[in-house]
Amino acid sequence: MSNIRQDVVRHNVQAHHTRGESVVPASSTEAKVPDLDPGRYVFRVKAVSRGGAGPWARSIAVYVE
């Protein structure tokens, strides 16, 4: 049985704010989303492998002051 994690090429992090949405590619399990304006953001992540992208994970809300 192969380890699925080894097949992951990158992760995509989606940040949604009332002013717009952006998707930030990440090569590991960390991503930096620069220049966040104050407000409520909803983040979610999906893995991308050689076989294609998986589903978006459950989202989490974050407040930036």
C-alpha positions, -999 to +999 in steps of 0.1 A: +000+000+000+015+034-010+016+064+013-008+090-001+011+118+015+042+111-007+020+117-038+011+152-027+028+178-049+015+209-032-014+224-012-037+252-022-049+276+005-080+296-002-086+329+017-120+344+013-128+380+025-157+403+018-133+422-005-124+392-026-108+358-027-074+345-033-058+311-037-022+307-025-001+277-036+020+261-009+047+235-013+042+222+023+016+224+050+023+261+057+013+291+036+017+328+042-011+351+029+004+385+028-012+419+034-044+409+051-068+438+057-087+438+091-118+417+090-132+381+089-115+356+067-125+320+058-096+297+050-096+262+036-070+239+021-068+212-005-040+188-015-029+185-052-012+154-063+001+141-097-034+126-101-052+160-096-067+181-069-085+166-039-116+182-023-114+214-002-111+206+035-135+220+060-132+258+063-121+278+094-130+314+101-102+338+114-105+374+125-077+398+117-075+430+137 
